[in-house]
């Protein structure tokens, strides 16, 4: 009988990756991940998953490729696909754009925004629109959507004033919205805003 103590030395990295993306600021796990990268990739390949490490932005995640039509025994989905509604998609695009601007002008690695600053970014997008209050009456819904998929992380909470809530924009947003996708979605969203006005 195999001893329980004979677990692989990179077990923590595998478990963390199955829970969600891991970041370079989790130094011990990140070091373990990079040190055992080939073995961890081999493990995930055997169970039909793919390890993706983006060292430049300091995050790693596991993807499950789509089953092909020729696959007679497709694997069950490990992660449910989560579709974002219009407001959450727009917010993700704005945060992605804001992260790009932050990287250009700052030497820091973490990008923080208060809820008030998020509102201000939204108002810039809608500067020529009259119905922004209708679309953004409840900002908590799109924010919650992005918290659920790990694009946002609540960094500081202010129970007396939600505008003072501070969020970290996680770099995983770049995996959700690539540079090419960014321009494509921005164009579609601008068209959508215009169509609402007509």
C-alpha positions as CSV (number, residue, x, y, z in Angstrom):
1,X,0.0,0.0,0.0
2,X,1.4,3.4,-1.0
3,X,2.3,5.7,1.8
4,X,0.4,9.0,2.1
5,X,3.7,10.7,2.7
6,X,4.8,9.9,-0.8
7,X,3.0,12.9,-2.3
8,X,4.8,14.9,-5.0
9,X,6.8,17.9,-3.8
10,X,4.7,20.2,-6.1
11,X,1.3,19.2,-4.7
12,X,0.6,22.7,-3.3
13,X,1.1,24.2,-6.7
14,X,-1.3,21.7,-8.3
15,X,-4.0,22.2,-5.7
16,X,-3.7,26.0,-5.9
17,X,-4.0,25.9,-9.7
18,X,-7.1,23.8,-9.5
19,X,-8.6,26.5,-7.1
20,X,-7.8,29.3,-9.6
21,X,-5.0,31.4,-10.9
22,X,-1.8,31.8,-8.8
23,X,0.3,34.9,-8.7
24,X,4.0,35.7,-8.4
25,X,3.4,37.5,-5.1
26,X,2.5,34.1,-3.6
27,X,6.3,33.7,-3.5
28,X,6.6,30.1,-2.1
29,X,4.1,28.6,-4.5
30,X,5.4,30.6,-7.4
31,X,8.9,29.4,-6.8
32,X,7.7,25.8,-6.5
33,X,5.7,26.2,-9.7
34,X,8.6,27.5,-11.8
35,X,11.0,24.9,-10.3
36,X,8.7,22.0,-11.1
37,X,7.1,23.4,-14.2
38,X,7.8,20.4,-16.5
39,X,6.5,17.9,-14.0
40,X,3.4,20.0,-13.2
41,X,2.7,20.4,-16.9
42,X,3.1,16.7,-17.4
43,X,0.6,16.0,-14.6
44,X,-2.0,18.3,-16.0
45,X,-1.5,16.9,-19.6
46,X,-2.3,13.5,-18.3
47,X,-5.7,14.6,-17.0
48,X,-6.5,16.7,-20.1
49,X,-5.6,20.1,-18.8
50,X,-3.1,22.7,-19.9
51,X,-0.8,24.8,-17.6
52,X,-0.3,28.4,-18.9
53,X,2.4,30.5,-17.1
54,X,2.6,34.2,-18.0
55,X,5.8,35.2,-16.3
56,X,5.9,38.7,-17.7
57,X,2.6,39.5,-15.9
58,X,3.3,37.2,-12.9
59,X,0.4,34.8,-13.1
60,X,-0.4,31.2,-14.0
61,X,-3.6,29.3,-14.6
62,X,-5.0,26.0,-15.8
63,X,-7.1,25.8,-19.0
64,X,-9.3,22.9,-20.2
65,X,-9.2,22.7,-24.0
66,X,-12.5,22.2,-25.7
67,X,-13.3,18.6,-26.6
68,X,-13.0,17.9,-30.4
69,X,-15.8,16.4,-32.4
70,X,-13.7,13.3,-32.8
71,X,-13.4,12.8,-29.1
72,X,-15.6,9.8,-28.2
73,X,-15.2,10.2,-24.5
74,X,-15.0,13.9,-23.6
75,X,-13.9,14.7,-20.1
76,X,-16.3,16.5,-17.7
77,X,-15.8,20.2,-17.4
78,X,-13.6,21.2,-14.5
79,X,-14.6,24.8,-14.7
80,X,-18.0,26.2,-15.7
81,X,-17.9,28.8,-18.4
82,X,-19.0,32.1,-17.1
83,X,-20.4,34.6,-19.6
84,X,-20.4,38.3,-18.7
85,X,-23.2,40.6,-19.4
86,X,-22.8,43.9,-21.2
87,X,-22.0,46.0,-18.1
88,X,-19.5,43.5,-16.7
89,X,-17.8,43.1,-20.1
90,X,-17.5,46.9,-20.4
91,X,-16.1,47.2,-16.9
92,X,-13.5,44.4,-17.7
93,X,-12.5,46.3,-20.9
94,X,-12.1,49.6,-18.9
95,X,-10.0,47.9,-16.3
96,X,-7.9,46.2,-18.9
97,X,-7.3,49.6,-20.5
98,X,-6.5,51.2,-17.2
99,X,-4.0,48.5,-16.4
100,X,-2.2,49.2,-19.7
101,X,-2.1,52.9,-18.8
102,X,-0.8,52.1,-15.3
103,X,2.0,49.9,-16.7
104,X,3.1,52.7,-19.0
105,X,3.2,55.5,-16.3
106,X,4.1,53.5,-13.2
107,X,6.9,51.3,-12.0
108,X,4.5,49.5,-9.6
109,X,3.1,46.0,-10.2
110,X,-0.3,46.3,-8.5
111,X,-3.1,48.5,-9.9
112,X,-5.7,49.7,-7.4
113,X,-8.9,51.6,-8.0
114,X,-11.6,52.8,-5.6
115,X,-15.2,52.3,-6.5
116,X,-15.4,56.1,-7.0
117,X,-12.5,55.9,-9.5
118,X,-14.2,53.1,-11.3
119,X,-17.3,55.3,-11.6
120,X,-15.2,58.1,-13.0
121,X,-13.8,55.8,-15.7
122,X,-17.3,54.7,-16.7
123,X,-18.4,58.4,-16.9
124,X,-15.5,59.1,-19.3
125,X,-16.8,56.3,-21.6
126,X,-20.3,57.7,-21.5
127,X,-19.3,61.4,-21.6
128,X,-21.6,62.0,-24.6
129,X,-24.4,59.7,-23.4
130,X,-27.4,60.7,-21.4
131,X,-28.4,57.4,-20.0
132,X,-25.4,56.3,-18.0
133,X,-27.3,56.4,-14.7
134,X,-29.8,54.0,-16.1
135,X,-27.1,51.4,-17.0
136,X,-25.0,51.9,-14.0
137,X,-27.6,52.4,-11.2
138,X,-26.2,49.4,-9.5
139,X,-22.4,49.2,-10.0
140,X,-22.2,46.3,-7.4
141,X,-23.5,43.8,-9.9
142,X,-20.8,44.0,-12.6
143,X,-18.2,44.4,-9.8
144,X,-19.4,41.2,-8.2
145,X,-19.2,39.4,-11.5
146,X,-15.6,40.4,-11.9
147,X,-14.8,39.5,-8.3
148,X,-16.3,36.0,-8.9
149,X,-14.0,35.3,-11.8
150,X,-10.9,36.8,-10.2
151,X,-10.4,40.0,-12.3
152,X,-11.1,42.1,-9.2
153,X,-10.0,41.5,-5.6
154,X,-11.4,43.6,-2.7
155,X,-8.4,45.2,-1.1
156,X,-10.1,47.6,1.4
157,X,-13.7,47.8,2.4
158,X,-15.4,50.9,3.8
159,X,-18.8,49.9,5.3
160,X,-19.8,53.6,5.7
161,X,-19.3,54.5,2.0
162,X,-19.0,52.0,-0.9
163,X,-17.3,54.6,-3.0
164,X,-14.2,54.2,-0.8
165,X,-14.0,50.4,-1.4
166,X,-10.6,49.7,-3.0
167,X,-10.1,47.0,-5.5
168,X,-7.0,45.4,-7.0
169,X,-7.2,44.8,-10.7
170,X,-5.6,41.4,-11.1
171,X,-3.4,40.8,-14.1
172,X,-5.5,37.8,-15.1
173,X,-7.7,40.3,-16.9
174,X,-5.0,40.2,-19.7
175,X,-5.8,36.5,-20.2
176,X,-9.5,37.2,-20.5
177,X,-9.0,40.2,-22.8
178,X,-5.9,40.1,-25.1
179,X,-4.7,43.2,-27.0
180,X,-6.5,42.2,-30.2
181,X,-9.7,41.4,-28.3
182,X,-9.5,44.7,-26.4
183,X,-9.9,46.8,-29.6
184,X,-12.6,44.4,-31.0
185,X,-14.7,44.6,-27.8
186,X,-14.3,48.4,-27.5
187,X,-15.6,48.8,-31.0
188,X,-18.6,46.6,-30.3
189,X,-19.4,48.3,-27.0
190,X,-19.2,51.8,-28.5
191,X,-21.6,50.6,-31.2
192,X,-23.9,49.1,-28.5
193,X,-23.9,52.4,-26.6
194,X,-24.8,54.3,-29.7
195,X,-27.6,51.9,-30.6
196,X,-29.1,52.4,-27.1
197,X,-29.4,56.1,-27.8
198,X,-31.3,55.7,-31.0
